[in-house]
């Protein structure tokens, strides 16, 4: 017979287990994430073909770059969401100004973060250009992702 669970430890372990389950569920791939990576690969390869400053040595490197961009942009979108949520909840103007500056820092700093991350991970195999080209690339990635997601959304405009 297994030993009876210790009642004093059960409440402490239960919240930790719920947090681990939430994190594991969030990290599990969703179909939309896979579609995002495919869209990012297409956009990235179009940029490699048509923008001289964007360089990738091959398709495999381009696919891995798309995965890194997906992960980085998810973190940036989450950070921006947190700052915007705080901005909306803030009642005093000094807090709103500080959060507004924080939003600008996240928005501008994310471009440098993406450039640095790609440089650290891929070295000279991948170049996304400078600040302007990576900004345009990220905007194109996010707009393309939104367009493809709206095309694939089955709940909108489905006639029965």
N, C-alpha and C positions, 0 to 999 in steps of 0.2 A: 504494500500500500504506500503511495507517495505521501511524503510529509504534508501536513496541512499548511496552507500559505500563512505566512506571518501577517496578521492584520495591521501591524504597525508599519510595515514596509509597503503594503499594497497601494495606499493613496499616493505615496511619493513616487512609486514607479509608474503608476497609471498615466499621469500627465506627460512624463518623459516618453512613454511608449506612444501616446497620441501625437506628440510633436514629431517623433521619428517617423510615424506612419504618414503624417501630412507631408513631411519633407520627401519621403520616398515616393509618395503618390505624385507630388509636383515634379520630381525629377524623372518620373517615368515618361517616355516619349508619347506624344499625342500625334494623331494624323496631321493636325495643323502644323506641328513643328517640322515634320518631314516635308510637307508642302513648302514651308518657308525656306528650308534648306535648298530644295530644288529651284525655287524662285531665285534665291540668292546666287546659286551657281550660274543660272542663265544670265542674270544681270551682271554678275562679276565677269563672266566670259565675254559678254558684249562690251563691257568697259575695257577689258584687255584688248579686244579687237579694235576698238574705235578711239580710245583715249591713250595717247602715247605715254603718259606718265604712269598708267596702271600696267603692271607687269606681273605675270604669273608663268612659271616655268612649264606647267603641264596641267592636264585635267585633274589628276589626283591631288596635286597641290592646290588647285582651284577649289576642288570639293572640300578639302580640309580647311581652306581659308573660309569657305562659306559656313562651315560648322563653327569655326571660331567667331566669325562675325555674328552668327545667330546667337551664340552664348553671350557675347559682349553686348549686343543690342538688347537682349532680354534684361540684362543687369541694368543697363542705362534706362530702359523704359520703366523698370521697377523703381529705380532711384527717382526719376522724374515724377512718377506717380506719387511717391512718398512726399516729395517736396510740395507738389501741387495740393495734395490732401492737407498738409500742414498749412499751406497758404490760404486755403479756403476756410480752415478752422480758426485761423488766427484772428483775433479781435483787435489787437493793438497795432498801430501803424509801425512801430519799430520792428516788431516781429515780422510783419508783412514785408517790410523793406529787406530785412535780413534773409528771409526765405526767397524773395525775388532775386536777390543777388546769388543766393545758393542755387536757384534754378538756372540762372545764367551760367554759373560756374559748372554745373553738371552738363548743361547743353554744350558749352564750348569745350570744356575739359574732356568730354567723352570722345571728341574727335581725336585729340592728342592721345587719349588712352587707347583708342582703337589702333592708331598708327604705331604706338609703342608696343602694344600686344602683338600685332602682326609682325613687327620687326623682331621681337624677342623669339616668337615661336618659329618663324620661317626664315629669318635672316634675309639674305639677298635673293632668295627664291621668289619672294613676293614683294612688290612695291605698290602701294596704293596712291602714290603721288604725294602731294602736300595737303595742307589744310583745306584748300578750296576743293580739290578733286575728291578728297575723302568725304567732305561735307556733301557734295553733290551725289557721290556714290551712296552714302547712307540715306539721304533723302529719297533717291531712286529706289533703293532697297525697300524702305518702309512704304513708299507709295505703291510699289509693285506688289508687295506682300498684302497690303490692304485691298488692292484691286482683285488679286487672285482669290483671297478669302471671301470677298463679296460675291465673286462669280460662283464659288463653290458652296456658298451658304444655301442649304436646301430649305431652310425655314422661310426665306424671303421669296415671295413670288411663286411659290409652288401651288399650282392649281390642282385641286382634287376632283 
